[in-house]
Amino acid sequence: MPNHIASFESETGLAELRGDCARMAPHWVVPAKAAAAPVAPSLIHGVSVPPASAKLIDATAEYGG
């Protein structure tokens, strides 16, 4: 396992980044999560998927086989 020692510059940069994020966080509003209602396939129009993309998705275990 390699022995990584962070330089002072990278540690300072990380601390500055964390501080920036902490100051910005209150400005970000998380919208209320709306429940997605299922849509009947007959209501979906105008969607085209290239054959290569369809094959890729079909080969993915979570979506296809």
Secondary structure as UniProt FT lines:
FT   HELIX           8..24
FT   HELIX           25..27
FT   HELIX           41..43
FT   HELIX           51..59
FT   TURN            61..63
//
